[in-house]
Amino acid sequence: MAEELVSVEHCLENLPEQELKEVKRILYGREHPSIEIPDGAVQLAQKYNFEVKGYQITASREELTPPRPVRIGVVQNSIAADTTAPVGVQRTALHNKISRITQAAALCGVNVLCYQEAWTMPFAFCTREKQPWCEFAEDAEYGPTTQLCQELAQKYNMVIVSSILERDSVHGDTLWNTAVVISNKGHVLGKTRKNHIPRVGDFNESTYYMEGDTGHVVFQTQFGRIAVNICYGRHHPQNWMMYGINGAEIVFNPSATVGGLSEPLWAIEARNAAIANSFFACAINRVGTEVFPNEFTSADGKPAHKDFGHFYGSSYVAAPDGSRTPGLSRTQDGLLVTEVDLNLCRQVKDRWGFRMTQRLDLYARSLSAAVMPDYQPPTIRDSC
Amino acid sequence: MAEELVSVEHCLENLPEQELKEVKRILYGREHPSIEIPDGAVQLAQKYNFEVKGYQITASREELTPPRPVRIGVVQNSIAADTTAPVGVQRTALHNKISRITQAAALCGVNVLCYQEAWTMPFAFCTREKQPWCEFAEDAEYGPTTQLCQELAQKYNMVIVSSILERDSVHGDTLWNTAVVISNKGHVLGKTRKNHIPRVGDFNESTYYMEGDTGHVVFQTQFGRIAVNICYGRHHPQNWMMYGINGAEIVFNPSATVGGLSEPLWAIEARNAAIANSFFACAINRVGTEVFPNEFTSADGKPAHKDFGHFYGSSYVAAPDGSRTPGLSRTQDGLLVTEVDLNLCRQVKDRWGFRMTQRLDLYARSLSAAVMPDYQPPTIRDSC
């Protein structure tokens, strides 16, 4: 296999300067300045081989409302131990890796940090095997990963969004794909579950857990109103829209997705959501190739194999004005720090007017009609 | 002002070959082969100074269902006479220009052709002046533009989508922003009106016409099921979604939009719609700078002026699998011919499963609740 490209943005730097400027404007919107990464974070990154990038997304100054600056951190990473290692060893290795990156985030002044989907485990849902992978499931409120996040959140005065495989032992030992939101004081604010479950290629998640039952809850934290649209939910604009209607200013999209399947969609979907809903959308993908002990098939006519394909990272933050940060690399662990001014959300609503022109009453009626089993779409037929 | 860039795609051709291939895959999805443009069309294009490009978007062969090839044509163009010329002269000049491009489309074997928004006139809504611009409004069923389109449609055996300023004299002489759909036999199949009206910058359309009342009608033509999402409606994912729910396989987005405002959004929105709804989305923008007789302001604190800014063309077709054609140029009139196999829509639904995982019942309930004036979004508050 050819070596993986680092990133599109990296390649574009070869263009002539004047053209590059215009290409970047058209592809990515207004350019966002870098922010300085403190030495301590740089050293951690060098020592533990992860990338740190930082950008600032500004808003206009207002007379009556002060700026509402928030530093958002998103983390992408590969697994930290072989998938053949004992479950506890695998999880501890990831706990350690993420603790180090979180420390770097704290040094960068991050206020709200989000990890990738199911970050405590390999993305083993390709295998369709229940053991040992279901052992990675944890209690959302009291599990060891939530406890770790509470310690980190309190230590660093940081809201943490932790996406895990949840075991709900109170309700029939059910499994869920869940994000736990922990306040900057270390309290579990609540949880929110993945609303849309894929059935495509290696993403056999529908054999593990069901569609989420937590609706489109928004968390009012000390650093703004946040929501979590987990992975495959990014393909559904109506999902993003409900988080926007419910007041989210930052929506995280912790994901796990591979190049052959989704890469041309990656730069489109979260960004479209940021535009349509006037919020910040944070697309987070894992990195690397995960190889499993037993072979599995991918429902594509090809022979059985043991790896999932390349998780291409490329995590980025999209702004409500249509601009976005460059992405993290396609190949390396990384921390992306983005300082945003949450006033931009309202400012863009005032400018573009997308919220007030949504005509939600029309769609409430249309959808209510469309879900009836005997619904007949309004169609004009050419009878000639 | 610096010279306008021809297109991002044109600039990228300077990258090293191996990198370019990967950059294109990530940015645009799988590559689509060009189709040959017949000599007659090339000659027309040279004589009248418009660009012609052609691509083929294939689908998998199936055993029981034959391919459903359709050639889609989209047209972008500048106005053809000064805005100070008599209204009749301006319109006739555009009728002539479009007739020539339509002839080229016929030579290319186009089955369904769509013109840009309000193609019979300059985009005069920036002026807020009602005269003489309202004179461009026509009866959708019997106006001179519809008559011309009927002649062209019958002559070339081509479905034509004609987006005009409509005067509905039967219902109070109201104005609408309307697309008329004409069958390949030359019959008016019906019309569909712009659902979402902008109030941003120079887009003072809300002072001319109201939100459309035709819902999300789909036209079953001899060349597939088509719908029309006019201009600003592309910012609203729920609008695209309803056309998809109602069965559209091709959705045209005839538009008029300028670089300073929307260009970083342009490549995102129609493409996201194609992905989310498993249909072909055709984004069509006008070209050039339109200068008006009287000065107007743009609600941006800047002095009064007479031009609208640069309409950047860049029309393209997005496929349901996340890929897209290259765009037409940012600077020149053009005809983009795209041969698609409509089977791809269903094939992608089977593969990605976006339609079956939409959970429309959830959103019918959520939206019905959200439109109540006393709606309280579900919010978990940090009480610390």
Interface residues (C-beta under 8 A of the other chain):
Chain A: A2 L5 V8 C11 L12 N14 L15 P16 Q18 E19 E22 V23 R25 I26 L27 Y28 G29 R30 V181 S183 K185 H187 L189 G190 N195 H196 I197 P198 R199 V200 E211 G215 H216 V217 V218 F219 Q220 T221 Q222 R225 Y232 H235 H236 P237 Q238 W240 M241 M242 I245 N246 G247 S262 E263 P264 L265 W266 A267 I268 E269 R271 N272 I275 A276 G322 S323 R351 W352 G353 F354 T357 Q358 R359 L360 D361 L362 Y363 A364 S366 L367 S368 A370 V371 P377 P378 T379 I380 R381 D382 C384
Chain B: A2 L5 V8 C11 L12 N14 L15 P16 Q18 E19 E22 V23 R25 I26 L27 Y28 G29 R30 V181 S183 K185 H187 L189 G190 N195 H196 I197 P198 R199 V200 E211 G215 H216 V217 V218 F219 Q220 T221 Q222 R225 Y232 H235 H236 P237 Q238 W240 M241 M242 I245 N246 G247 S262 E263 P264 L265 W266 A267 I268 E269 R271 N272 I275 A276 G322 S323 R351 W352 G353 F354 T357 Q358 R359 L360 D361 L362 Y363 A364 S366 L367 S368 A370 V371 P377 P378 T379 I380 R381 D382 C384
